[in-house]
Amino acid sequence: MPLTMNREVFITCAVTGSGSTQDRSPHVPRSPKEIADSAIDAAKAGAAVVHCHVRDPESGAPSRRLELYREVTERIREAEVDVVLNLTAGMGGDMVFGSSDNPLPLSQNGTDMVGAAERVAHVAECLPEICTLDCGTMNFAEADYVMTNTPGMLTAMGRMMTELGVKPEIEAFDTGHLWFAKQLVKDGVLEAPALVQLCMGVPWGAPDDLNTFMAMVNNVPDDWTFSAFGLGRNEMAYVAAAVLAGGNVRVGLEDNLMLDKGVLATNAGLVERAVSITENLGARVIGPDEVRANLGLEKRAPVAR
């Protein structure tokens, strides 16, 4: 296939994630203030979009608490720098099984399974411009942990997001997730053109080799917008690969803690590196207003309570 480079690229910064990285780097933000401040710094460095999870301020453990999302949202929206807000909706679908001999009952340590309305409650509360929709079930890194997103659950969550006027960012961890996302659009659950994030190298989804990446890219409909990321040492390689393949870029401490060998990264530092790579390829890094215009986004304040 001919090379179709993207000449106008937006950068997403995934600020903190929900992985067990909180004790591996002092730069991984925990409290709502730390998360918002890091997101604002990333925006100043050139990120047009910030993708936010929340964590327990004391332990750093991932959380779904509404008040934490509300504080992060309000702090970012009150900042002097503009940025598109993207909140995760990936929490609440975690199943941790018992041993291989006794898989049931599910382990209470890590299992977090709730209904569609509860998984989207913070989205309805905060009304970000974008929220994520993990479009499939997957064995996820640890031995007995399954990221669970059934077709029925995804249909229900997708309808809620559409009715709220929040654009879903389809998180595709493998080719089948794109297949189902196209079905959601065909069924009218999600609106076209859709927005996709290609998640490369997350065990045990799509491996981060370029053949698999291009297979993923070639399964994205031509009128959809896609972005991509790779984990760890391959994060910056995927900045270049995504731009060259016609997409947009994601970096951030959710995906990678290092700027260089032996050098811990900050979100702003990772964004600055991504800006440099993108511009050196001959592309222009666009800002939040252009992203909103391109994707049909609406910036809104949190719902009054």
C-alpha positions as CSV (number, residue, x, y, z in Angstrom):
1,M,0.0,0.0,0.0
2,P,1.2,3.5,-0.7
3,L,2.5,5.6,2.2
4,T,-0.1,8.1,3.3
5,M,1.5,10.2,6.0
6,N,-0.6,12.4,8.3
7,R,0.4,16.0,7.9
8,E,-1.7,17.4,10.7
9,V,-1.3,15.4,13.9
10,F,-2.8,15.7,17.3
11,I,-1.0,14.3,20.3
12,T,-2.8,12.6,23.2
13,C,-1.1,12.4,26.6
14,A,-2.3,9.4,28.8
15,V,-1.5,10.9,32.1
16,T,-1.5,8.2,34.7
17,G,-3.4,5.1,33.8
18,S,-4.6,2.3,36.1
19,G,-1.5,0.1,36.1
20,S,0.6,-0.7,39.1
21,T,3.2,2.0,38.2
22,Q,2.6,4.4,41.1
23,D,5.6,3.2,43.1
24,R,8.0,2.9,40.1
25,S,8.3,6.6,39.4
26,P,7.8,9.7,41.5
27,H,6.4,11.4,38.4
28,V,3.2,9.2,38.2
29,P,0.5,11.5,39.5
30,R,-1.9,10.2,42.2
31,S,-4.1,12.9,43.6
32,P,-6.6,14.9,41.5
33,K,-4.4,18.0,41.8
34,E,-1.3,16.0,40.7
35,I,-3.2,14.4,37.8
36,A,-4.6,17.8,36.7
37,D,-1.3,19.6,37.0
38,S,0.5,16.9,35.0
39,A,-2.2,17.1,32.3
40,I,-1.9,20.9,32.2
41,D,1.9,20.6,31.8
42,A,1.4,18.1,29.0
43,A,-1.0,20.5,27.3
44,K,1.5,23.3,27.6
45,A,4.1,21.0,26.0
46,G,1.9,20.4,23.0
47,A,-0.7,17.7,23.8
48,A,-4.1,18.6,22.4
49,V,-5.9,15.8,24.3
50,V,-5.3,14.5,27.8
51,H,-6.6,11.0,28.7
52,C,-7.2,10.7,32.4
53,H,-7.8,7.9,34.9
54,V,-8.0,8.7,38.7
55,R,-6.2,7.0,41.6
56,D,-6.7,6.9,45.3
57,P,-4.7,9.9,46.5
58,E,-3.1,7.9,49.4
59,S,-2.3,4.5,47.9
60,G,-2.1,5.3,44.2
61,A,-4.5,2.4,43.4
62,P,-6.9,2.9,40.5
63,S,-10.3,4.3,41.5
64,R,-13.7,5.0,40.1
65,R,-14.7,7.6,42.7
66,L,-16.9,10.3,41.2
67,E,-15.5,13.1,43.3
68,L,-12.0,12.4,42.1
69,Y,-13.1,12.6,38.5
70,R,-15.0,15.8,39.2
71,E,-12.0,17.4,40.8
72,V,-9.7,16.5,38.0
73,T,-12.2,17.7,35.4
74,E,-12.8,21.1,37.2
75,R,-9.1,21.7,37.7
76,I,-8.3,21.1,34.0
77,R,-11.1,23.2,32.8
78,E,-10.2,26.1,35.1
79,A,-6.6,26.1,33.8
80,E,-5.2,28.9,31.6
81,V,-4.3,26.4,28.9
82,D,-7.0,24.8,26.7
83,V,-7.0,21.0,26.1
84,V,-9.5,18.4,25.0
85,L,-10.6,16.2,28.0
86,N,-10.7,12.4,27.5
87,L,-11.8,10.3,30.5
88,T,-11.4,6.6,30.7
89,A,-14.5,4.4,30.9
90,G,-12.5,1.2,31.1
91,M,-12.9,0.6,34.8
92,G,-15.5,-1.7,36.3
93,G,-14.9,-4.7,34.0
94,D,-12.2,-6.5,35.8
95,M,-12.5,-10.2,36.6
96,V,-9.7,-12.0,38.6
97,F,-10.2,-15.8,38.8
98,G,-9.1,-18.2,41.4
99,S,-6.5,-20.9,40.8
100,S,-6.6,-23.0,37.6
101,D,-8.0,-25.9,39.8
102,N,-10.6,-23.7,41.5
103,P,-11.4,-20.6,39.3
104,L,-14.6,-19.8,41.1
105,P,-15.5,-17.9,43.2
106,L,-13.8,-14.9,41.7
107,S,-11.0,-13.4,43.7
108,Q,-12.1,-10.3,45.7
109,N,-8.6,-8.9,45.3
110,G,-8.9,-7.1,42.0
111,T,-12.3,-8.1,40.8
112,D,-14.4,-5.0,40.0
113,M,-17.5,-5.8,38.0
114,V,-20.3,-3.3,37.8
115,G,-23.1,-2.4,35.4
116,A,-23.0,-0.2,32.4
117,A,-24.6,2.8,34.1
118,E,-22.1,2.7,36.9
119,R,-19.2,2.4,34.5
120,V,-20.3,5.5,32.7
121,A,-21.5,7.5,35.8
122,H,-18.5,9.8,35.9
123,V,-18.9,10.5,32.1
124,A,-22.4,11.6,32.7
125,E,-21.3,13.6,35.7
126,C,-18.3,15.4,34.1
127,L,-19.3,15.4,30.4
128,P,-15.8,15.2,28.8
129,E,-15.5,15.7,25.1
130,I,-14.2,12.1,24.7
131,C,-14.3,8.9,26.8
132,T,-12.9,5.5,26.0
133,L,-14.7,2.4,25.0
134,D,-12.6,-0.8,25.3
135,C,-14.1,-2.8,22.4
136,G,-13.5,-6.3,23.5
137,T,-12.7,-8.9,26.2
138,M,-9.0,-9.9,26.6
139,N,-6.6,-11.8,28.8
140,F,-4.7,-8.9,30.3
141,A,-1.1,-9.3,31.4
142,E,-1.5,-11.1,34.7
143,A,-2.2,-14.8,34.9
144,D,-5.8,-14.8,36.0
145,Y,-7.1,-11.3,35.1
146,V,-9.6,-10.9,32.3
147,M,-10.6,-7.4,31.0
148,T,-14.3,-8.1,30.4
149,N,-16.4,-6.2,27.9
150,T,-19.2,-8.3,26.5
151,P,-21.1,-7.3,23.3
152,G,-24.2,-6.5,25.4
153,M,-22.2,-4.3,27.9
154,L,-20.4,-2.4,25.1
155,T,-23.7,-1.8,23.3
156,A,-25.3,-0.4,26.4
157,M,-22.3,1.8,27.3
158,G,-21.9,2.9,23.7
159,R,-25.6,4.0,23.5
160,M,-25.2,6.0,26.8
161,M,-22.1,7.8,25.5
162,T,-23.8,8.6,22.2
163,E,-26.9,9.9,24.1
164,L,-24.7,12.1,26.3
165,G,-23.0,13.6,23.3
166,V,-19.6,12.4,24.4
167,K,-17.5,10.9,21.6
168,P,-16.3,7.4,22.3
169,E,-12.6,6.7,21.6
170,I,-12.7,3.0,20.6
171,E,-9.7,1.3,22.3
172,A,-8.7,-1.6,20.0
173,F,-6.3,-4.1,21.5
174,D,-6.7,-6.5,18.7
175,T,-8.3,-6.8,15.2
176,G,-11.5,-8.4,16.5
177,H,-12.1,-5.2,18.6
178,L,-12.1,-3.2,15.4
179,W,-14.5,-5.7,13.8
180,F,-17.0,-5.3,16.7
181,A,-16.5,-1.5,16.6
182,K,-17.6,-1.4,13.0
183,Q,-20.6,-3.5,13.9
184,L,-21.5,-0.9,16.6
185,V,-21.4,1.8,14.0
186,K,-23.4,-0.3,11.5
187,D,-26.1,-0.9,14.2
188,G,-26.3,2.9,15.0
189,V,-24.9,2.5,18.5
190,L,-21.9,4.7,17.7
191,E,-21.9,7.5,15.2
192,A,-19.7,7.6,12.1
193,P,-17.0,8.6,11.5
194,A,-15.6,7.0,14.6
195,L,-12.4,7.6,16.6
196,V,-10.0,4.7,17.3
197,Q,-7.0,4.2,19.5
198,L,-4.8,1.3,18.4
199,C,-3.2,-0.2,21.5
200,M,-0.1,-2.1,20.5
201,G,2.0,-4.4,22.6
202,V,-0.4,-4.8,25.5
203,P,-0.1,-8.4,26.8
204,W,-2.1,-10.4,25.5
205,G,-3.5,-8.3,22.7
206,A,-2.0,-7.2,19.4
207,P,1.8,-7.6,19.5
208,D,3.7,-4.4,18.6
209,D,5.4,-5.6,15.4
210,L,4.9,-3.4,12.3
211,N,3.1,-6.2,10.3
212,T,0.4,-6.4,13.0
213,F,0.2,-2.7,13.3
214,M,-0.4,-2.3,9.6
215,A,-3.0,-5.0,9.7
216,M,-4.8,-2.9,12.4
217,V,-4.4,0.3,10.4
218,N,-5.8,-1.4,7.3
219,N,-8.9,-2.5,9.3
220,V,-9.8,1.1,10.2
221,P,-12.3,2.5,7.8
222,D,-11.0,5.3,5.6
223,D,-13.3,8.0,7.0
224,W,-12.4,7.2,10.7
225,T,-9.7,8.9,12.7
226,F,-7.1,6.8,14.4
227,S,-4.3,7.2,16.9
228,A,-1.8,4.7,18.1
229,F,0.7,3.9,20.9
230,G,3.3,1.3,21.9
231,L,4.4,0.5,25.4
232,G,7.7,1.1,27.1
233,R,10.8,1.4,24.9
234,N,8.7,1.3,21.8
235,E,6.6,4.3,22.6
236,M,8.6,6.8,20.5
237,A,9.0,4.4,17.7
238,Y,5.2,4.3,17.5
239,V,5.0,8.1,17.4
240,A,6.8,7.9,14.0
241,A,5.0,4.8,12.9
242,A,1.5,6.3,13.6
243,V,2.3,9.5,11.7
244,L,3.7,7.7,8.7
245,A,0.7,5.4,8.6
246,G,-1.7,8.3,8.5
247,G,-2.6,8.5,12.2
248,N,-2.2,10.5,15.3
249,V,-0.1,10.0,18.4
250,R,-0.4,9.0,22.0
251,V,2.3,9.1,24.7
252,G,2.3,9.4,28.4
253,L,3.2,7.8,31.7
254,E,0.3,5.3,31.4
255,D,2.3,3.6,28.6
256,N,6.0,4.3,29.4
257,L,7.9,5.6,32.4
258,M,11.3,6.3,30.8
259,L,12.4,9.2,28.6
260,D,15.8,7.7,27.9
261,K,17.7,4.7,29.3
262,G,18.0,5.4,33.1
263,V,16.1,8.7,32.8
264,L,12.6,8.8,34.3
265,A,10.1,10.7,32.2
266,T,7.4,13.3,33.0
267,N,4.3,13.6,30.9
268,A,5.5,17.0,29.6
269,G,8.8,15.5,28.6
270,L,7.2,12.7,26.7
271,V,5.0,15.1,24.9
272,E,7.9,17.4,24.0
273,R,9.8,14.4,22.5
274,A,6.7,13.4,20.5
275,V,6.3,16.9,19.2
276,S,9.9,16.9,18.1
277,I,9.6,13.6,16.3
278,T,6.3,14.6,14.6
279,E,7.7,17.9,13.4
280,N,10.9,16.4,12.2
281,L,8.9,14.1,10.0
282,G,7.4,17.2,8.3
283,A,4.0,17.1,10.0
284,R,2.3,19.9,12.0
285,V,1.1,19.4,15.5
286,I,-2.4,20.8,15.8
287,G,-4.1,22.2,18.9
288,P,-7.4,21.5,20.8
289,D,-9.6,23.9,18.7
290,E,-8.6,22.1,15.5
291,V,-9.2,18.7,17.1
292,R,-12.7,19.8,18.2
293,A,-13.5,21.0,14.7
294,N,-12.1,17.9,13.0
295,L,-13.9,15.5,15.4
296,G,-17.1,17.4,16.0
297,L,-16.5,17.8,19.7
298,E,-18.3,20.0,22.2
299,K,-16.5,21.3,25.2
300,R,-18.8,21.5,28.3
301,A,-18.7,22.2,32.0
302,P,-19.6,19.5,34.5
303,V,-23.3,19.1,35.2
304,A,-24.4,21.3,38.1
305,R,-25.3,19.4,41.3
